[in-house]
């Protein structure tokens, strides 16, 4: 498994490590409330969150290791922003066979038009077409590779 993990792209490795770290944090909170505080009201939620985050991490790791993802790589041709602070809401990615609109899940600061971007999505993710543009609902990870 270690060799398979090393072969994963950096963006997916980061996501696996973040999910594993979240699992470890909830396990440590569970142990703290078990031994130190003795607070029964906090034991159950910490254990529940630990189980959910661990299960999600194992599921995500297995999907990545078995190659159940698709990498879309292309050039960012347009960025949609929202609000006063100009937070990036979505961007358009041009690749070999078309254009994909990708919604942004978290804050991205260094994305500009003309950057090469890699988006990792599930191989069974629903993709819709609207006016010649493919719409992706969610993605696993995002990697900005710099200028073309």
Secondary structure, 3 states (H helix, E strand, C coil): CHHHHHHCCHHHHHHHHHHHHHHHHHHHHHHHHHHHHCCHHHHHHHHHHHHHHHHHHHHHHHHHHCCCEEEEEEEEEEEEEECCCCEEEEEEEEECCEEEEEECCCCCCCCCCCEEEEEEEECCCCEEEECCEEEECCCCEEEEEEEC
